[in-house]
Amino acid sequence: MIKVSGSGNEPLEKVLKRFKKKCEKEGLIKDIKRSSYYEKPSERKRRKERKMIKRAQKAEAAVPYGR
């Protein structure tokens, strides 16, 4: 459970912004979006494979050439 406390004179907008950041950090928003509709197992597998490929490409790009 995510809790955010604000001081007495802190604007509500700042408290709300901090709450949203915490939710995003925890992965709560992604989880809600993912579970809001049914995803077939084949689609889930395809999504995970694309994610793995993207990570591998990112790691490959981070390696400097010439060494």
Stockholm file with secondary structure:
# STOCKHOLM 1.0

chainA/1-67         MIKVSGSGNEPLEKVLKRFKKKCEKEGLIKDIKRSSYYEKPSERKRRKERKMIKRAQKAEAAVPYGR
#=GR chainA/1-67 SS CCCCCCCTTSCHHHHHHHHHHHHHHHTHHHHHHHHTSCCCHHHHHHHHHHHHHHHHHHHHHHSCTTC
#=GC SS_cons        CCCCCCCTTSCHHHHHHHHHHHHHHHTHHHHHHHHTSCCCHHHHHHHHHHHHHHHHHHHHHHSCTTC
//
